[in-house]
Amino acid sequence: MKAIILKTQGGVENLQMVELPVPRPGDDEVLIAVKAVSINPSETYVRQDKALDWIFKGETPKILGWDISGVVVQTGKNVTAFKAGDEVFGMVNHPGHGKAYAEYVAAPAGHLALKPANVTHAEAAAASLAALTTWQPLSRIGIKKGDRILITAAGGGVGHYAVQIAKHFGASVIALASAAKREFVLQLGADEHIDYQTQRFEDVIGRVDVVVEALRDEHLARTLNVVKPGGHLISLFNKVQGTRWEQVAKEKGVMAYYNAVTSNGDDMKAIARLLENGVLRSHIGKTFKLEEIPLAHLEIEKNNTQGKIIIQL
Ligand SMILES: NC(=O)c1ccc[n+]([C@@H]2O[C@H](COP(=O)([O-])OP(=O)(O)OC[C@H]3O[C@@H](n4cnc5c(N)ncnc54)[C@H](OP(=O)(O)O)[C@@H]3O)[C@@H](O)[C@H]2O)c1
């Protein structure tokens, strides 16, 4: 099979297409013929940063990527949930060695859900890591109808699902995005758009119940100021525990924490239901081929993605 391996940490030239044997599924795994892969910013971080090498668990070759949608071609002997021919999708082995940049992936059955028939493989792969990232915290914190939620980077991969998920729970959504993404975030259901390049959100929005914070340090310092006491700040990039932000949040009575997305088949099934019912829609910003993954990395590194970047096999 064709796969894109990471030769060593560094630039996109270190991502190389090679021929590898098709993996053999373990007892609890299924072998999937991959139809679509989605690209996430963290794959570019791992590509560049030796400190993140732990995700490969010492295994070689190193194959980046976690999000796949495809067709089951073989099942391990303990797998009863899926059979050959099933269309499945999910975020595989995250955090860890997902090995998604390949024509075939051996994936734990417990990380997958059946792909709804009304969405394409591209739309399903898109709605894996990026959708789970806010589904996991937002579905667990008990959002009440009318709660006000500020979503940063609202037009990107994670943000565009976060807007839809927050609306699904009945929240009133304030979306922070560039002017170019105004219509997009409003169409997703946001009640209000703030162009972060021309407006300071803290001057106009008042207090909110929840912040989804996808940006870094200085931004977290600002978003902490707009959360009501007792509210939540879900940080997707900066750590909070053990940092100065932990103390600041404590003084303000805000529950602020870093949330890391984790593979979970039950959550994938919840996402599948939302896709099936049309509650959640994937927006595909750009599509590349498997051999163009280096270009897809350069594209996501521009940090202005609308929706998701997809690899179509
Ligand atoms: N903790 C976790 O488990 C987890 C999981 C997934 C992602 N993440 C992190 O969450 C972040 C977002 O991921 P993603 O997949 O959504 O990235 P993405 O698809 O690349 O989207 C990034 C978005 O940020 C917007 N943006 C850039 N600068 C901004 C600013 N100053 N203010 C507001 N928006 C800005 C960009 O568009 P505009 O500037 O045009 O608005 C773009 O839409 C990344 O840092 C990623 O590593 C964390």
PDBQT file of the ligand as one rigid body, heavy atoms in Angstrom, charges set to zero:
ROOT
HETATM    1  N1  LIG A 401      -6.797  20.171  22.767  1.00  0.00    +0.000 N 
HETATM    2  C1  LIG A 401      -7.163  19.431  21.748  1.00  0.00    +0.000 C 
HETATM    3  O1  LIG A 401      -7.470  18.239  21.912  1.00  0.00    +0.000 OA
HETATM    4  C2  LIG A 401      -7.225  20.033  20.373  1.00  0.00    +0.000 A 
HETATM    5  C3  LIG A 401      -7.878  19.356  19.353  1.00  0.00    +0.000 A 
HETATM    6  C4  LIG A 401      -7.970  19.968  18.108  1.00  0.00    +0.000 A 
HETATM    7  C5  LIG A 401      -7.383  21.214  17.902  1.00  0.00    +0.000 A 
HETATM    8  N2  LIG A 401      -6.736  21.819  18.915  1.00  0.00    +0.000 N 
HETATM    9  C6  LIG A 401      -6.113  23.139  18.711  1.00  0.00    +0.000 C 
HETATM   10  O2  LIG A 401      -7.140  24.078  18.438  1.00  0.00    +0.000 OA
HETATM   11  C7  LIG A 401      -6.654  25.045  17.524  1.00  0.00    +0.000 C 
HETATM   12  C8  LIG A 401      -7.614  25.163  16.338  1.00  0.00    +0.000 C 
HETATM   13  O3  LIG A 401      -7.599  23.953  15.619  1.00  0.00    +0.000 OA
HETATM   14  P1  LIG A 401      -8.361  23.838  14.241  1.00  0.00    +0.000 P 
HETATM   15  O4  LIG A 401      -8.272  22.434  13.792  1.00  0.00    +0.000 OA
HETATM   16  O5  LIG A 401      -9.685  24.445  14.330  1.00  0.00    +0.000 OA
HETATM   17  O6  LIG A 401      -7.442  24.779  13.318  1.00  0.00    +0.000 OA
HETATM   18  P2  LIG A 401      -7.704  25.313  11.849  1.00  0.00    +0.000 P 
HETATM   19  O7  LIG A 401      -8.706  24.474  11.150  1.00  0.00    +0.000 OA
HETATM   20  O8  LIG A 401      -6.375  25.533  11.240  1.00  0.00    +0.000 OA
HETATM   21  O9  LIG A 401      -8.404  26.734  12.073  1.00  0.00    +0.000 OA
HETATM   22  C9  LIG A 401      -7.755  27.791  12.654  1.00  0.00    +0.000 C 
HETATM   23  C10 LIG A 401      -8.714  28.994  12.583  1.00  0.00    +0.000 C 
HETATM   24  O10 LIG A 401      -8.257  30.014  13.440  1.00  0.00    +0.000 OA
HETATM   25  C11 LIG A 401      -8.660  31.259  12.885  1.00  0.00    +0.000 C 
HETATM   26  N3  LIG A 401      -7.820  32.270  13.511  1.00  0.00    +0.000 N 
HETATM   27  C12 LIG A 401      -6.499  32.507  13.298  1.00  0.00    +0.000 A 
HETATM   28  N4  LIG A 401      -6.071  33.491  14.120  1.00  0.00    +0.000 NA
HETATM   29  C13 LIG A 401      -7.150  33.861  14.867  1.00  0.00    +0.000 A 
HETATM   30  C14 LIG A 401      -7.345  34.818  15.900  1.00  0.00    +0.000 A 
HETATM   31  N5  LIG A 401      -6.353  35.613  16.311  1.00  0.00    +0.000 N 
HETATM   32  N6  LIG A 401      -8.572  34.916  16.468  1.00  0.00    +0.000 NA
HETATM   33  C15 LIG A 401      -9.595  34.138  16.067  1.00  0.00    +0.000 A 
HETATM   34  N7  LIG A 401      -9.460  33.203  15.086  1.00  0.00    +0.000 NA
HETATM   35  C16 LIG A 401      -8.255  33.089  14.494  1.00  0.00    +0.000 A 
HETATM   36  C17 LIG A 401      -8.488  31.083  11.400  1.00  0.00    +0.000 C 
HETATM   37  O11 LIG A 401      -9.350  31.812  10.548  1.00  0.00    +0.000 OA
HETATM   38  P3  LIG A 401      -9.629  33.385  10.541  1.00  0.00    +0.000 P 
HETATM   39  O12 LIG A 401      -8.386  34.035  11.090  1.00  0.00    +0.000 OA
HETATM   40  O13 LIG A 401      -9.887  33.727   9.108  1.00  0.00    +0.000 OA
HETATM   41  O14 LIG A 401     -10.831  33.602  11.404  1.00  0.00    +0.000 OA
HETATM   42  C18 LIG A 401      -8.870  29.596  11.213  1.00  0.00    +0.000 C 
HETATM   43  O15 LIG A 401     -10.224  29.453  10.829  1.00  0.00    +0.000 OA
HETATM   44  C19 LIG A 401      -5.242  24.611  17.137  1.00  0.00    +0.000 C 
HETATM   45  O16 LIG A 401      -4.309  25.299  17.934  1.00  0.00    +0.000 OA
HETATM   46  C20 LIG A 401      -5.226  23.153  17.488  1.00  0.00    +0.000 C 
HETATM   47  O17 LIG A 401      -3.941  22.678  17.772  1.00  0.00    +0.000 OA
HETATM   48  C21 LIG A 401      -6.646  21.252  20.141  1.00  0.00    +0.000 A 
ENDROOT
TORSDOF 0
